Amino acid sequence: MKNEINESQLREYGFTEKEISRLREILTRPESKKDSYATLLENLSKRFLASIAIFVFVLFLALLFVLAGRINAIAFSLTFIFIFLVLYVVTPVPVAWKAYNALKKKR
């Protein structure tokens, strides 16, 4: 990104102090020396879009199975809940959503 993002801008975009401190903690890691808030927001935004794509794909599969009449509702419900929970844990959805919106506003 051409313009760097600072903590006051993150607050303007709706990030809480806890989320900003978590991002700061990530930036202090040795493997993240080349990263900035801008690159973290880009990565979170990409994760958000990928998790939405996976979620939509699973919903599409569910629709196909329901229309074909080949579904065990209990098994699919458990599988769907498991996939949703994994996506929610792997992608910090609230922070990723804020990152996506922040980059959208910045552009």
Backbone as CSV, one residue per row, in Angstrom:
resi,resn,N_x,N_y,N_z,CA_x,CA_y,CA_z,C_x,C_y,C_z
1,MET,0.829,-1.178,0.000,0.000,0.000,0.000,0.872,1.239,0.000
2,LYS,0.435,2.238,-0.707,1.217,3.455,-0.817,1.189,4.237,0.496
3,ASN,0.043,4.434,1.061,-0.087,5.194,2.305,-0.079,4.238,3.481
4,GLU,0.736,4.563,4.463,0.787,3.738,5.664,-0.410,4.053,6.558
5,ILE,-0.736,3.107,7.378,-1.854,3.259,8.307,-1.273,3.301,9.716
6,ASN,-1.756,4.222,10.542,-1.277,4.298,11.921,-2.416,3.946,12.876
7,GLU,-2.084,3.928,14.157,-3.066,3.480,15.154,-4.269,4.408,15.251
8,SER,-4.059,5.699,15.072,-5.206,6.613,15.151,-6.174,6.374,13.990
9,GLN,-5.638,6.030,12.823,-6.507,5.694,11.699,-7.268,4.398,11.972
10,LEU,-6.592,3.437,12.614,-7.275,2.187,12.962,-8.452,2.474,13.889
11,ARG,-8.253,3.379,14.842,-9.362,3.748,15.740,-10.508,4.375,14.948
12,GLU,-10.169,5.213,13.974,-11.200,5.835,13.137,-11.973,4.790,12.342
13,TYR,-11.298,3.713,11.957,-11.942,2.648,11.193,-12.756,1.707,12.078
14,GLY,-12.736,1.925,13.403,-13.578,1.146,14.298,-12.878,0.034,15.055
15,PHE,-11.555,-0.037,14.974,-10.823,-1.051,15.726,-10.786,-0.659,17.196
16,THR,-10.941,-1.642,18.073,-10.879,-1.386,19.510,-9.419,-1.378,19.955
17,GLU,-9.193,-0.899,21.169,-7.827,-0.877,21.713,-7.274,-2.296,21.821
18,LYS,-8.121,-3.239,22.190,-7.689,-4.633,22.306,-7.247,-5.174,20.945
19,GLU,-7.993,-4.864,19.901,-7.636,-5.330,18.557,-6.352,-4.660,18.068
20,ILE,-6.211,-3.382,18.360,-4.993,-2.671,17.958,-3.782,-3.224,18.702
21,SER,-3.941,-3.514,19.979,-2.807,-4.083,20.725,-2.456,-5.464,20.209
22,ARG,-3.441,-6.219,19.783,-3.174,-7.547,19.194,-2.417,-7.394,17.874
23,LEU,-2.810,-6.431,17.044,-2.093,-6.177,15.789,-0.671,-5.708,16.079
24,ARG,-0.503,-4.847,17.079,0.828,-4.375,17.467,1.709,-5.540,17.931
25,GLU,1.092,-6.459,18.674,1.808,-7.644,19.148,2.293,-8.493,17.973
26,ILE,1.465,-8.630,16.973,1.851,-9.397,15.778,3.013,-8.722,15.072
27,LEU,2.987,-7.401,15.015,4.063,-6.663,14.338,5.394,-6.740,15.072
28,THR,5.379,-7.007,16.374,6.621,-7.074,17.131,7.302,-8.432,17.032
29,ARG,6.657,-9.393,16.448,7.280,-10.714,16.282,8.453,-10.618,15.309
30,PRO,9.488,-11.441,15.519,10.653,-11.394,14.623,10.317,-11.690,13.158
31,GLU,9.390,-12.595,12.922,9.039,-12.948,11.540,8.183,-11.877,10.863
32,SER,7.742,-10.887,11.618,6.881,-9.832,11.065,7.601,-8.487,10.961
33,LYS,8.926,-8.498,10.947,9.675,-7.241,10.931,9.376,-6.386,9.699
34,LYS,9.101,-7.003,8.568,8.860,-6.263,7.333,7.403,-5.836,7.188
35,ASP,6.547,-6.302,8.080,5.122,-6.006,7.986,4.791,-4.649,8.606
36,SER,3.638,-4.142,8.229,3.110,-2.907,8.794,1.616,-3.115,9.024
37,TYR,0.971,-2.098,9.580,-0.477,-2.202,9.754,-1.170,-2.382,8.405
38,ALA,-0.641,-1.736,7.385,-1.245,-1.840,6.051,-1.183,-3.268,5.532
39,THR,-0.039,-3.927,5.692,0.062,-5.308,5.197,-0.794,-6.255,6.027
40,LEU,-0.879,-5.994,7.340,-1.760,-6.822,8.178,-3.207,-6.675,7.749
41,LEU,-3.631,-5.455,7.466,-5.012,-5.239,7.032,-5.269,-5.903,5.689
42,GLU,-4.295,-5.853,4.786,-4.454,-6.529,3.494,-4.616,-8.031,3.683
43,ASN,-3.775,-8.611,4.545,-3.862,-10.059,4.788,-5.178,-10.437,5.455
44,LEU,-5.611,-9.647,6.422,-6.892,-9.929,7.069,-8.050,-9.797,6.091
45,SER,-7.970,-8.820,5.223,-9.015,-8.628,4.220,-9.089,-9.836,3.282
46,LYS,-7.933,-10.338,2.868,-7.901,-11.525,2.004,-8.469,-12.744,2.730
47,ARG,-8.133,-12.894,4.006,-8.680,-14.003,4.786,-10.191,-13.910,4.886
48,PHE,-10.687,-12.688,5.078,-12.132,-12.481,5.177,-12.816,-12.910,3.880
49,LEU,-12.275,-12.468,2.754,-12.882,-12.818,1.470,-12.814,-14.321,1.213
50,ALA,-11.711,-14.947,1.587,-11.589,-16.399,1.411,-12.584,-17.142,2.294
51,SER,-12.761,-16.696,3.527,-13.708,-17.382,4.411,-15.144,-17.206,3.915
52,ILE,-15.459,-16.045,3.367,-16.794,-15.835,2.801,-16.993,-16.751,1.596
53,ALA,-15.973,-16.884,0.753,-16.069,-17.761,-0.418,-16.305,-19.209,0.008
54,ILE,-15.593,-19.663,1.018,-15.773,-21.041,1.503,-17.174,-21.213,2.078
55,PHE,-17.624,-20.241,2.836,-18.959,-20.294,3.428,-20.036,-20.360,2.341
56,VAL,-19.914,-19.556,1.320,-20.884,-19.556,0.218,-20.837,-20.888,-0.527
57,PHE,-19.646,-21.436,-0.724,-19.503,-22.730,-1.393,-20.216,-23.827,-0.611
58,VAL,-20.046,-23.829,0.709,-20.705,-24.839,1.543,-22.226,-24.665,1.478
59,LEU,-22.703,-23.422,1.491,-24.139,-23.194,1.360,-24.661,-23.668,0.012
60,PHE,-23.879,-23.452,-1.040,-24.248,-23.910,-2.375,-24.344,-25.438,-2.405
61,LEU,-23.372,-26.117,-1.801,-23.427,-27.580,-1.727,-24.651,-28.043,-0.949
62,ALA,-24.958,-27.350,0.125,-26.135,-27.715,0.914,-27.397,-27.589,0.079
63,LEU,-27.491,-26.522,-0.673,-28.652,-26.312,-1.529,-28.767,-27.420,-2.572
64,LEU,-27.637,-27.792,-3.155,-27.654,-28.873,-4.142,-28.130,-30.184,-3.526
65,PHE,-27.607,-30.504,-2.347,-28.009,-31.749,-1.695,-29.472,-31.729,-1.283
66,VAL,-29.938,-30.590,-0.818,-31.347,-30.488,-0.409,-32.250,-30.661,-1.630
67,LEU,-31.907,-30.005,-2.728,-32.719,-30.109,-3.941,-32.682,-31.513,-4.537
68,ALA,-31.557,-32.198,-4.373,-31.445,-33.560,-4.891,-32.100,-34.577,-3.950
69,GLY,-32.438,-34.148,-2.744,-33.083,-35.039,-1.791,-32.125,-36.027,-1.158
70,ARG,-30.828,-35.768,-1.211,-29.826,-36.689,-0.650,-29.141,-36.075,0.559
71,ILE,-29.883,-35.791,1.552,-29.238,-35.161,2.704,-29.753,-35.753,3.999
72,ASN,-28.835,-35.986,4.883,-29.158,-36.343,6.243,-29.051,-35.044,7.028
73,ALA,-30.170,-34.491,7.422,-30.213,-33.143,7.999,-29.335,-33.006,9.237
74,ILE,-29.326,-33.997,10.087,-28.529,-33.908,11.314,-27.040,-33.906,10.985
75,ALA,-26.622,-34.820,10.119,-25.207,-34.896,9.755,-24.749,-33.618,9.062
76,PHE,-25.564,-33.124,8.156,-25.169,-31.910,7.459,-25.143,-30.718,8.405
77,SER,-26.100,-30.635,9.305,-26.129,-29.529,10.262,-24.873,-29.509,11.124
78,LEU,-24.480,-30.672,11.606,-23.255,-30.758,12.410,-22.029,-30.380,11.589
79,THR,-21.974,-30.847,10.355,-20.852,-30.512,9.484,-20.812,-29.017,9.206
80,PHE,-21.952,-28.436,8.934,-22.028,-27.009,8.650,-21.590,-26.187,9.861
81,ILE,-22.046,-26.564,11.042,-21.649,-25.861,12.264,-20.146,-25.991,12.478
82,PHE,-19.592,-27.175,12.262,-18.154,-27.382,12.412,-17.366,-26.493,11.442
83,ILE,-17.772,-26.467,10.179,-17.076,-25.639,9.177,-17.169,-24.164,9.563
84,PHE,-18.332,-23.721,10.000,-18.499,-22.330,10.403,-17.591,-21.992,11.585
85,LEU,-17.526,-22.869,12.581,-16.669,-22.620,13.744,-15.189,-22.584,13.364
86,VAL,-14.776,-23.504,12.491,-13.381,-23.500,12.043,-13.067,-22.200,11.317
87,LEU,-13.942,-21.762,10.426,-13.722,-20.495,9.716,-13.663,-19.323,10.693
88,TYR,-14.507,-19.348,11.704,-14.547,-18.256,12.664,-13.271,-18.198,13.503
89,VAL,-12.714,-19.373,13.825,-11.491,-19.418,14.627,-10.266,-19.086,13.774
90,VAL,-10.194,-19.653,12.585,-9.034,-19.442,11.715,-8.983,-18.001,11.221
91,THR,-10.122,-17.459,10.890,-10.199,-16.065,10.442,-10.890,-15.277,11.540
92,PRO,-10.178,-14.382,12.209,-10.858,-13.575,13.221,-11.859,-12.641,12.522
93,VAL,-13.061,-13.137,12.355,-14.057,-12.497,11.497,-14.323,-11.023,11.835
94,PRO,-14.548,-10.658,13.090,-14.818,-9.234,13.345,-13.648,-8.324,12.936
95,VAL,-12.434,-8.749,13.244,-11.255,-7.947,12.891,-11.049,-7.958,11.380
96,ALA,-11.239,-9.110,10.761,-11.077,-9.206,9.305,-12.122,-8.350,8.590
97,TRP,-13.339,-8.319,9.116,-14.397,-7.487,8.528,-14.018,-6.007,8.629
98,LYS,-13.503,-5.598,9.777,-13.073,-4.209,9.944,-11.921,-3.886,8.996
99,ALA,-10.997,-4.838,8.821,-9.875,-4.625,7.900,-10.382,-4.472,6.481
100,TYR,-11.312,-5.324,6.095,-11.891,-5.247,4.745,-12.555,-3.891,4.520
101,ASN,-13.356,-3.451,5.481,-14.038,-2.159,5.373,-13.044,-0.997,5.382
102,ALA,-12.003,-1.091,6.214,-11.015,-0.026,6.281,-10.300,0.140,4.931
103,LEU,-9.927,-0.977,4.326,-9.255,-0.894,3.025,-10.206,-0.397,1.955
104,LYS,-11.461,-0.767,2.068,-12.459,-0.303,1.107,-12.637,1.212,1.214
105,LYS,-12.674,1.736,2.435,-12.803,3.174,2.635,-11.547,3.913,2.180
106,LYS,-10.401,3.295,2.395,-9.121,3.943,2.057,-8.933,4.082,0.553
107,ARG,-9.481,3.158,-0.212,-9.301,3.192,-1.665,-10.143,4.188,-2.311
